[in-house]
Every structure is written in C-alpha cells, then in structure tokens.
Amino acid sequence: MSAGEPRNEAIRDGADGRSLRGRETPTYDMGVCAVDFTKALRLAGELEDETLLANLRCHP
C-alpha cells in the first residue's frame, strides 16, 4: 500500500456516504499539565509581532 492510499480510501469512503462509525481513535491520559498555558496565546502573538517588526526593519 502506498503512502497516499489510506488518504484516498478515506476520501472515497466519505464521498460514497459510508459511515466512519466503528472506527475509534484511542485516547490516553496525559496526566496533570506541568505548564500553565493560559497566557500562551498572548505570548505567541507577542513573539509573532516581534518577528514581523524585525523583518520590517531589515526589509524596508
């Protein structure tokens, strides 16, 4: 089976209206989060802003 065959099979199954019921993705308990992510989105935005500003300074 080639690398693209599972993807193509899934597309065909969806196009044919075949249900994906009965297929389950296993889940695992990953324990308690060791990092506080409540401010992660704000931090990511600040890092992106810094990168954009640095690029603008280098390429006016």
ZAMAR-532119 format. One record per residue (C-alpha): residue number from 1; x, y, z; residue in one letter. Coordinates in steps of 0.5 Angstrom, whole numbers, plus 500, padded with zeros to 3 digits. Example, Ala and Ser with C-alpha at 12.3 -4.5 7.8 and 13.67 -1.06 7.14 Angstrom:
<sites>
k=1 | x=525 | y=491 | z=516 | r=a .
k=2 | x=527 | y=498 | z=514 | r=s .
</sites>
This chain:
<sites>
k=1 | x=500 | y=500 | z=500 | r=m .
k=2 | x=503 | y=507 | z=498 | r=s .
k=3 | x=503 | y=513 | z=503 | r=a .
k=4 | x=497 | y=516 | z=499 | r=g .
k=5 | x=493 | y=510 | z=499 | r=e .
k=6 | x=490 | y=511 | z=506 | r=p .
k=7 | x=488 | y=518 | z=505 | r=r .
k=8 | x=485 | y=516 | z=498 | r=n .
k=9 | x=481 | y=511 | z=501 | r=e .
k=10 | x=478 | y=516 | z=507 | r=a .
k=11 | x=476 | y=521 | z=501 | r=i .
k=12 | x=473 | y=515 | z=497 | r=r .
k=13 | x=469 | y=513 | z=504 | r=d .
k=14 | x=467 | y=520 | z=505 | r=g .
k=15 | x=465 | y=521 | z=498 | r=a .
k=16 | x=461 | y=515 | z=498 | r=d .
k=17 | x=457 | y=517 | z=504 | r=g .
k=18 | x=460 | y=511 | z=508 | r=r .
k=19 | x=460 | y=512 | z=516 | r=s .
k=20 | x=466 | y=512 | z=520 | r=l .
k=21 | x=462 | y=509 | z=526 | r=r .
k=22 | x=466 | y=504 | z=529 | r=g .
k=23 | x=473 | y=507 | z=528 | r=r .
k=24 | x=476 | y=510 | z=534 | r=e .
k=25 | x=482 | y=514 | z=536 | r=t .
k=26 | x=485 | y=511 | z=542 | r=p .
k=27 | x=486 | y=517 | z=548 | r=t .
k=28 | x=491 | y=517 | z=553 | r=y .
k=29 | x=491 | y=520 | z=560 | r=d .
k=30 | x=497 | y=525 | z=560 | r=m .
k=31 | x=497 | y=527 | z=567 | r=g .
k=32 | x=497 | y=534 | z=570 | r=v .
k=33 | x=499 | y=539 | z=566 | r=c .
k=34 | x=506 | y=542 | z=568 | r=a .
k=35 | x=506 | y=549 | z=565 | r=v .
k=36 | x=501 | y=554 | z=565 | r=d .
k=37 | x=498 | y=555 | z=558 | r=f .
k=38 | x=493 | y=561 | z=560 | r=t .
k=39 | x=497 | y=566 | z=557 | r=k .
k=40 | x=500 | y=562 | z=551 | r=a .
k=41 | x=496 | y=565 | z=546 | r=l .
k=42 | x=498 | y=572 | z=548 | r=r .
k=43 | x=506 | y=570 | z=549 | r=l .
k=44 | x=505 | y=567 | z=542 | r=a .
k=45 | x=502 | y=574 | z=539 | r=g .
k=46 | x=508 | y=578 | z=542 | r=e .
k=47 | x=513 | y=573 | z=539 | r=l .
k=48 | x=510 | y=574 | z=532 | r=e .
k=49 | x=510 | y=581 | z=533 | r=d .
k=50 | x=517 | y=582 | z=535 | r=e .
k=51 | x=519 | y=577 | z=529 | r=t .
k=52 | x=515 | y=582 | z=524 | r=l .
k=53 | x=518 | y=588 | z=527 | r=l .
k=54 | x=525 | y=585 | z=526 | r=a .
k=55 | x=523 | y=583 | z=519 | r=n .
k=56 | x=520 | y=590 | z=517 | r=l .
k=57 | x=527 | y=593 | z=520 | r=r .
k=58 | x=531 | y=589 | z=515 | r=c .
k=59 | x=527 | y=590 | z=509 | r=h .
k=60 | x=524 | y=597 | z=509 | r=p .
</sites>
